[in-house]
Protein backbone atom coordinates (compact mmCIF):
# COMPACT_ATOMS: atom_id res chain seq x y z
CA UNK A 1 0.00 0.00 0.00
CA UNK A 2 1.32 3.42 -0.91
CA UNK A 3 0.05 6.94 -1.39
CA UNK A 4 1.12 7.31 -5.05
CA UNK A 5 2.35 5.31 -8.02
CA UNK A 6 5.90 6.63 -7.76
CA UNK A 7 6.31 5.40 -4.18
CA UNK A 8 4.77 2.07 -5.19
CA UNK A 9 7.42 1.73 -7.94
CA UNK A 10 10.19 2.42 -5.40
CA UNK A 11 8.80 -0.32 -3.17
CA UNK A 12 8.59 -2.72 -6.12
CA UNK A 13 12.31 -2.15 -6.76
CA UNK A 14 13.16 -2.47 -3.03
CA UNK A 15 14.35 1.15 -2.79
CA UNK A 16 11.62 1.78 -0.20
CA UNK A 17 9.86 -0.45 2.29
CA UNK A 18 6.54 -0.37 4.08
CA UNK A 19 7.13 -2.46 7.19
CA UNK A 20 7.41 -2.34 10.96
CA UNK A 21 10.77 -1.19 12.32
CA UNK A 22 11.39 -4.48 14.14
CA UNK A 23 11.17 -6.34 10.81
CA UNK A 24 14.18 -4.48 9.39
CA UNK A 25 16.77 -7.05 10.40
CA UNK A 26 19.08 -6.90 7.39
CA UNK A 27 20.61 -3.47 7.93
CA UNK A 28 21.00 -0.37 10.05
CA UNK A 29 18.29 2.19 10.88
CA UNK A 30 19.58 5.73 10.43
CA UNK A 31 16.93 7.72 12.33
CA UNK A 32 14.18 7.24 14.89
CA UNK A 33 11.10 8.52 13.08
CA UNK A 34 7.88 6.77 14.16
CA UNK A 35 6.96 5.45 10.73
CA UNK A 36 6.32 2.34 8.68
CA UNK A 37 7.93 3.81 5.53
CA UNK A 38 11.68 3.62 4.95
CA UNK A 39 14.02 4.52 2.11
CA UNK A 40 16.62 1.81 1.47
CA UNK A 41 20.28 2.61 0.77
CA UNK A 42 23.35 0.46 0.23
CA UNK A 43 24.11 -2.83 -1.35
CA UNK A 44 25.08 -5.84 0.70
CA UNK A 45 24.62 -4.13 4.08
CA UNK A 46 21.52 -1.94 3.86
CA UNK A 47 20.71 1.31 5.61
CA UNK A 48 17.13 2.43 6.27
CA UNK A 49 15.95 6.01 6.64
CA UNK A 50 12.45 6.51 8.02
CA UNK A 51 10.42 9.18 6.25
CA UNK A 52 7.59 11.43 7.43
CA UNK A 53 6.40 12.53 3.99
CA UNK A 54 6.20 10.90 0.58
CA UNK A 55 9.10 12.26 -1.49
CA UNK A 56 6.86 12.42 -4.57
CA UNK A 57 3.37 13.63 -3.60
CA UNK A 58 4.21 15.20 -0.23
CA UNK A 59 1.53 13.35 1.72
CA UNK A 60 2.20 12.77 5.44
CA UNK A 61 2.77 9.02 5.73
CA UNK A 62 4.48 8.49 9.09
CA UNK A 63 2.62 7.06 12.05
CA UNK A 64 4.00 9.82 14.30
CA UNK A 65 2.54 12.63 12.17
CA UNK A 66 -0.75 10.79 11.80
CA UNK A 67 -1.02 10.42 15.60
CA UNK A 68 -0.30 14.15 16.07
CA UNK A 69 -3.11 15.04 13.66
CA UNK A 70 -5.55 12.76 15.50
CA UNK A 71 -4.76 14.49 18.82
CA UNK A 72 -5.82 17.92 17.50
C-alpha positions as CSV (number, residue, x, y, z in Angstrom):
1,X,0.0,0.0,0.0
2,X,1.3,3.4,-0.9
3,X,0.0,6.9,-1.4
4,X,1.1,7.3,-5.0
5,X,2.4,5.3,-8.0
6,X,5.9,6.6,-7.8
7,X,6.3,5.4,-4.2
8,X,4.8,2.1,-5.2
9,X,7.4,1.7,-7.9
10,X,10.2,2.4,-5.4
11,X,8.8,-0.3,-3.2
12,X,8.6,-2.7,-6.1
13,X,12.3,-2.2,-6.8
14,X,13.2,-2.5,-3.0
15,X,14.4,1.2,-2.8
16,X,11.6,1.8,-0.2
17,X,9.9,-0.5,2.3
18,X,6.5,-0.4,4.1
19,X,7.1,-2.5,7.2
20,X,7.4,-2.3,11.0
21,X,10.8,-1.2,12.3
22,X,11.4,-4.5,14.1
23,X,11.2,-6.3,10.8
24,X,14.2,-4.5,9.4
25,X,16.8,-7.0,10.4
26,X,19.1,-6.9,7.4
27,X,20.6,-3.5,7.9
28,X,21.0,-0.4,10.0
29,X,18.3,2.2,10.9
30,X,19.6,5.7,10.4
31,X,16.9,7.7,12.3
32,X,14.2,7.2,14.9
33,X,11.1,8.5,13.1
34,X,7.9,6.8,14.2
35,X,7.0,5.4,10.7
36,X,6.3,2.3,8.7
37,X,7.9,3.8,5.5
38,X,11.7,3.6,4.9
39,X,14.0,4.5,2.1
40,X,16.6,1.8,1.5
41,X,20.3,2.6,0.8
42,X,23.3,0.5,0.2
43,X,24.1,-2.8,-1.4
44,X,25.1,-5.8,0.7
45,X,24.6,-4.1,4.1
46,X,21.5,-1.9,3.9
47,X,20.7,1.3,5.6
48,X,17.1,2.4,6.3
49,X,16.0,6.0,6.6
50,X,12.5,6.5,8.0
51,X,10.4,9.2,6.2
52,X,7.6,11.4,7.4
53,X,6.4,12.5,4.0
54,X,6.2,10.9,0.6
55,X,9.1,12.3,-1.5
56,X,6.9,12.4,-4.6
57,X,3.4,13.6,-3.6
58,X,4.2,15.2,-0.2
59,X,1.5,13.3,1.7
60,X,2.2,12.8,5.4
61,X,2.8,9.0,5.7
62,X,4.5,8.5,9.1
63,X,2.6,7.1,12.0
64,X,4.0,9.8,14.3
65,X,2.5,12.6,12.2
66,X,-0.8,10.8,11.8
67,X,-1.0,10.4,15.6
68,X,-0.3,14.1,16.1
69,X,-3.1,15.0,13.7
70,X,-5.6,12.8,15.5
71,X,-4.8,14.5,18.8
72,X,-5.8,17.9,17.5
